């Protein structure tokens, strides 16, 4: 697993990912951090992430871990389906 290193060049998966209803907004930052908003709650979850191929693993700042998979331009994460915005 390789951690995304801070860079000015973006990894193909960095950027904003949202659910179809727009309720979950998941931003993968180029410095290896993420910021997730839920409904009206901005920055509901924050932490770091690592990407290996199409697999992503998350470590929330509170210690919670999760993972996901990118497939055909869609992010499948923790039972959610997110689309690039």
matplotlib code that plots the C-alpha trace (Angstrom):
import matplotlib.pyplot as plt

x = [0.0, 1.5, 0.5, -0.4, 2.4, 1.8, 2.2, 1.1, 0.3, -3.1, -3.6, -6.4, -8.7, -8.2, -11.1, -14.8, -16.9, -20.6, -23.6, -26.4, -28.5, -25.6, -26.0, -22.5, -19.6, -16.2, -13.2, -9.9, -7.2, -3.8, -1.9, -3.3, -6.1, -9.8, -12.7, -16.2, -19.4, -22.8, -25.9, -25.5, -22.6, -19.3, -16.2, -18.2, -15.2, -11.6, -8.5, -5.9, -6.1, -3.9, -4.5, -3.1, -4.4, -8.2, -8.3, -8.5, -8.1, -9.1, -8.0, -10.3, -8.7, -10.8, -9.3, -12.1, -10.9, -12.8, -12.0, -13.4, -12.9, -12.9, -14.6, -15.6, -15.3, -17.4, -16.2, -17.8, -17.1, -18.7, -21.9, -22.2, -21.8, -20.1, -19.6, -17.0, -18.2]
y = [0.0, 3.4, 6.5, 9.4, 12.0, 15.7, 16.9, 19.5, 16.8, 15.2, 11.4, 10.3, 9.7, 13.0, 15.4, 15.4, 12.3, 12.5, 10.2, 10.5, 12.4, 14.8, 14.0, 12.5, 14.6, 12.9, 15.0, 13.1, 15.7, 15.5, 15.4, 12.0, 13.4, 13.3, 15.4, 14.0, 16.1, 14.6, 16.6, 20.0, 18.8, 19.9, 18.0, 15.3, 12.9, 13.6, 11.5, 10.0, 7.6, 5.4, 4.1, 0.9, 0.3, 0.7, -0.1, 2.7, 2.4, 5.1, 6.0, 8.4, 10.8, 9.2, 5.7, 4.3, 2.5, 1.8, 0.8, 1.0, 0.2, 2.3, 0.6, 2.1, 5.7, 5.0, 4.8, 2.0, 2.9, 1.6, 0.6, 3.9, 4.6, 7.8, 9.6, 12.0, 15.6]
z = [0.0, -1.0, 0.8, -1.5, -1.0, -1.0, -4.6, -7.0, -9.5, -8.8, -8.5, -10.8, -7.9, -6.0, -6.0, -5.0, -4.9, -4.1, -3.7, -6.3, -3.8, -2.9, 0.8, 1.2, -0.2, 0.0, -1.0, -1.6, -1.2, -3.0, 0.3, 1.3, 3.5, 3.1, 4.2, 4.2, 4.6, 5.4, 4.8, 6.5, 8.5, 6.9, 7.8, 9.5, 9.1, 8.3, 8.1, 5.8, 3.0, 0.9, -2.6, -4.2, -7.7, -7.5, -3.7, -1.1, 2.6, 5.1, 8.7, 10.3, 12.8, 15.6, 14.8, 12.6, 9.5, 6.2, 2.7, -0.8, -4.5, -7.6, -10.5, -13.8, -12.6, -9.4, -5.8, -3.7, -0.1, 3.2, 1.4, -0.5, -4.2, -5.0, -8.3, -9.3, -9.3]

ax = plt.figure().add_subplot(projection="3d")
ax.plot(x, y, z, "-o")
ax.set_aspect("equal")
plt.show()
